[in-house]
Amino acid sequence: MHFLFVHQNFPGQFKFLAPALAADPQKRVIAMTMKKVQVAEWHGIKLRSYAANRGTTKGIHPWASDFETKIIRGEACFRAARQLKAEGFTPDIIIAHPGWGESLFLKDVWPKAKLGIYCEFYYHQEGADVGFDQEFPAQDDADACRLRLKNVNNLLHFQVADAGISPTEWQASTFPEPFRSRITVAHDGIDTAMVAPNPGVTMAIHENVTLTKQDEVITFVNRNLEPYRGYHIFMRALPELLRRRPHARVLIVGGSNVSYGARPEEGQTWKEIFVAEVRQQISDADWERVHFLGTIPYSQFLQLLQLSTVHVYLTYPFVLSWSLLEAMSAGCAIVASDTRPLHEAILHNETGRLIPFFDVTGLTNEVCALLDDPVERARLGTNARAFAQTHYDLKTVCLPRQLLWVKSVANRL
């Protein structure tokens, strides 16, 4: 059986599933990616790159620019697929992340192939991320029109896809019927054996500071520091947190770009905007205990979670971050936003503490309460890890579910 994976940043969400399929000598697996391929093969998977040959049209209607970008990428992938077909490769099953449009035209190359798509998120005008944070309202009263058009890519995929897979029940619930009934919920998986507590962990912050589990450490992790992941709320809690916890170190992970939502004004970053907002409320001595680590290697990220005394995770009603589940697997005591994506993983006072997203005082109080209560931290951390092992373990739960999903797609042949 032949498999084709398509992801603009492969392996992405397929980093476990694709190698698992390639490990079977009876399966041939090829992956297509927009990344420039440095090696011809990865974990038994043949890699093929594709590249767009044009950019978005200057002056195009702003509501149409997103879809034009997806068409450009879809065409690039289509032409690379035609070349693969000319070389004699015909997949039985195509597994794609459709979010950037690459898989729009693959069934035009291989009409008999079955297409399974990764269903990450379906856009809504209300009830999810849009309009959730009134501090950042839409700049255009016709923004709902633009948002509807962002779903064109999803809707066109529904016409050609045979099945979908989604990492959480809530993310799957954002998709409309009748396609929702074709979506299987199976998370990408956390290697809970690797992401585990380590009482002996140490982490060098800089040449003069090395932290251990004996230190009081508050951790906060984003891919990029931005409102969608509650960075502004966390920063507004910092002055009081630092005042009440004179020995705490605050470790903040994340870049200065934008992953989700609107960009700030030209020349600014969300990181610096909210640093500037709170900095005058924090003494120089206290500010020295705040460490912006930027983006860090995965091994260091695991050390950070293992080191954490209290971990904070905040998000709009949007895609759930892997980092939250990794924090659970590492046995962190977690304070998280009471938003719908969290409800599947954080059970209040069982696997963590939930606070209203915008409640800066509540966030401060919960973090401080846990810092004062090592017994409660241990209970929540133990429960969080057990929950992660039971529901999100890669080898015993998630990968078997993903492989069953692949088998169900194959049974449609």
N, C-alpha and C positions, 0 to 999 in steps of 0.2 A: 504494500500500500504506500502511496506517495502523498506526502504532506507539504503544503506551502504555508509558511507563516509570513505575515505582512505586518510590520510595525515600523513607523518612521524612525524610532530610536531602539530598534531591536537589541536585546530581547524584551525590554520593558516588562510588562505584566506576564510575559511568557517565559521568564528566565528559568522556571522549573519545569513547566509543561513541555516545552520544546525539547530540552535535553532528555527528558524521560521517554519521549516518543523515539528520539534518535537512538536511544540505547538498544532498541529492538532491531536486530539485524535484518528483519523482514520489512522494515519501514525505511523509506528514503525521505529525508527531510531537507528542504531548502528554505531559507529565510531571505526575504527582501527588506532592505532598509535604506533610508536616506543617508545614513552615516557613511562616510568614506571607509570602505572595507580595508583594514590593514592586513588581515589574514583571510585565507580562502575558506577556512573552516573553524567552527567553534563548537566544542562538545559534540562532534559528529554531525554538525549541521552545516551544509554548504551555504555560504553567504554570498548574496548578490546585491549590489547597490544600484540605486536609480537616482536620478537628479532632475530637478525641474529645469526646463530650458528657457523659461521666461519668468518675469515677475508680474505682480498684480498691475493691471492697467492704471496708469496715472489718470486721475480725475473720474474714476468709475464711481457710480452711486455708492455711498458708504454702506447702504443696506446690502449691497450685492458683493462687496469686496471679500467678505469671509467665504462666501460660496465660490467665488472665482478662484481664490487660493486653493480651495479643495479640488476644484476641477483641474487646475494646473498640476497638482500633485497626483490626482487620479490619472491624468493623461500620462505623466511620467512613469507611473507604475504600470499602466496599460502597455506602454511601448516596451518596457523592460520585460513584461510578461510575454509579449509577442516573441521577443528574442528567445526567452526560455522555451517557449513552445516550438520554435524553429529548431532548437537544439535537441528536441525530442522529449522534453519533460512535460508530463501531463499529471497534475495533482488529482487525487481522488477527493481530498478534503483541503479546503483553504481555511485557515484560521487567522483572522485579521482584527486589528484594532482600527475601526473605521473613522475614528475621531478627526483625522486630518484629510480624509477623502481618498486615500490611496486605493482602497478596495472597491471603489464605485464601479469600475468597468471590468473587473476580473472575470465575472461570469460571461462577459462578451468574448473573452479569450477562451475560456474553458466552460462552456454552457452546462456540461454534465457534472462538473465538480460541485460538491456540496460546500456551502459557505457558512461557517460559524463565526459570529462577530462578538467582540468584547463590548458589552453594553455598560459603559461607564457612567453616563449621565444624559438625561433628556431635559432640555431647557423648559422652564415654566415662567410665566409672567408673574406668578405669585405663589406663595407657599413653599418656596425653596430659597435659593440664594438671592435672587433678584428682589429688591425692596426690603430685604431683611434688616439691613443696617441703614437707618434713616439719616445717619451722619453723612452718608455718601449717596445722595439721591441721583437719579439719572439726570444727565445734563440736557437731555432732549425728551420732550413730552411724547415723542413718537418712538421712544426706545422699545416699546412693546412690539412694534412692527418689525424692527431689526431683529429682535429676539426670536420672533416666529420664524423668520427666514433662516436663523441659525440651525433650526431643526430640519431644514430641507435635506441636508446630508443624511440625517437619521432616517427620515421618511423614505428616501430613495433606497437606502440599504434594506429597509424592511421589505421592499418589493423583491429583492433578490436573495436575501439571506434565508437560510434554512433553519437556523437556530441561533440563540444568543447565550452568553454566559455573563454573569454579573457578580461582583465580589461581595455585595451585601444585599440584604432584603430591601433596605430603604432605597438604594440606588436602582435596583430592579423595579421598585414601585413607581419610580418617576416615569417609566416608559408606558405608553398607552396600549390598550388592547386594540387589535387582537395580538400584537406582537409580544406583549407582556407574557402571555401564556407560553410563548416559545423560549422564554429565558430561564435558564437554570442558574440557581444561586450557588456559587462555589468560590470561596475566596482564593486569592493567589497563593496564600500559605506563608506561615512563619516557621522557620527552622527553630523550634523551641529548644532543641538540644544545644544549639549554638548560642541562641539569644537567651541566656540564663543568668541567674544571679551569680555574683562573684564577690564574696565577702573580702577577698584580699586585693581587690582592684585598686590601682593607683593611676592617677592621670596628671601629667605635667601640663599646667596651664601656660606657664612661661618659665624662664630659667629660675625664677625666685619662688614659684608657687607650685607645689605638687600636692594634690588632694587625695584623701583616702576616705573610707567609709566612716571614719571618725569625725570628718568635717560635715558641717551643715551645708547642703548643696541644693539649690532650687534650679531645676532645669526647664528649658523651654525650647522647642524645636519646630522650625518651619523649613520648607525648601527655600522659600524666600520670605523675608519679613514683611508682612502685608496684612491689611485688615481682614481679608477672607479667613485667615487663620488666627485672628484675634490678637495680633501683635500690639495693636493700639490699646487694647484692654489690659494686656499684661504690663505694658510699659506704664500705664496710669496707676497700676497697683504697686509699682516699684518703690516710690518714695516712702510709703507707709511700711511696706515689707522691710525695707532696709532699716528704717527707724526702729521697728519692733524687733528685728532680728540682727543685732549688731555684729554677730559673728558669721552670718550666712554669706556664702558665695552664690552668685547668680550666673549661670552658664547659659548663654543664648546662642543657638545654632541657626544659621540661615543666611542666604545671600541677600543682595540689595536690589535684585531685579524684581519682576512681577510675574508670578505664575498664573494668578487668577484675578479677574476684576480689572478695574480701571487703573491706569497709571497716574501717578501724581503729576503736578505741573512740571513742565520742561525744566531739566536741570536739578530736580529734587528726587529723593528716594523716600519711600515710606519709613525706612529705617531712621534716616536723619530727621525727618519731620517729627516723629514721636520722641526721639531723643531730645530734640530741641524743646518740645512741649514740657518735658518733665525735669530737664537737667537742672534748672534753677532751684528746684525743690529738694535737690539731693546734694549733700556736702561733698567736697572733693574726696574726703576720706572714705565716705560710703561708696562713691562712684568707682573707686579703685577695686571694689568687690564685685563689680559688674563686668563680666567678660563676654564680649562679642567674639565668637570663635569663627564666624563666617561659615563657609562650607568645609566640612571635615571628612577625612577618609572614613569608610564604614567601620573599620576596626576601632577607630577613636570614638565614633558615635556609639558603639556598643559599650565601650568603657564609660562614656558619659551616662548612659542609662543605668549601668551597674553601680555607678557612683551616686546616683541621684538619691537625695533624701525625700524630696517631694517633686513630682513631675507635673507640669501644667500643660494641658492640651485644650485648645479652643478652636472652634470652627463654625462658620456659617453652616446652614443646612446645605451641604455640598458633599463632594466625594470624601470618604473617610481615608485618612492618611495611614499608610503602613506604620509610620512611627508610633502611632497610638497603640497598635497591637504589639509592636516590638517592645514598647515600654511595659505593657502588661506581661509579656513573656519574660522580661528581665526582672519581674517582681517589684516594679515601682509602685509606690503609693501615689495615686493619681488624683488630681483635681481637674475636672473637665467641664466643658460647657454643656448645659442641659439643652442640647439641640438634637434633632431627630436622628442624624447619623450615628450619634453616640449610644442611643438606647439599646442597640443590639449587643454592645460590648461592656459598657459601664452601667452596672446596676447600682443605683445609689446606696451607699453605705454597705455594699457587698463587695464589689470589685473596684470601687473608687468613690469619689464624692462628686456630685453634680451641682453646679451653680448656674444661675441664669447668665447667659453670655455677656450681657452688658453690666453685670453687677460687680463693679470694681471692689467695693467694700466686702461683698460676700466672698470674692476670690481671695482677698487678703486675709480675711478671717479664717477661711477653711485651710489655707496653706499654713498659717500660723498655728492653728489648732493641731494639725498633723505634725508639725515640727515639734510641738510640745508633748506628743504622745507616741513614743516608740512602739508601744504594744499595739496601738491601733494601726500604725503604719505597717507593722509586720503582718497584721491580720489582712489588711486590704491588699498588700503586695502578694501575699500567699494566695489569696483568693483570685487575684487578677491573673497570676501565672497559671493557676489551675484551670481557670476559664479559657485562657489562651491555648493551653494544651488540649483541652477537650474540644474546642470549637474551631481553632485556627491552626492546629499543628500541620505542618507541611506534609510529612510522610504518612501520618496515620489518618488524617481527615481530608485535607484540601486536595492534595495531588490525586488520591484515589477518586474523589468526586469529579475532578477535572477529567481524568481518564475515562470515567463512566460517561461523562458528557460527550467526549470525543467518540466513544463507542456508539452512543445514541445517534450522533450525527452520521457516523459511518453506516449505521443500520438503515439510513434513509436512501442509501445507494441502490 
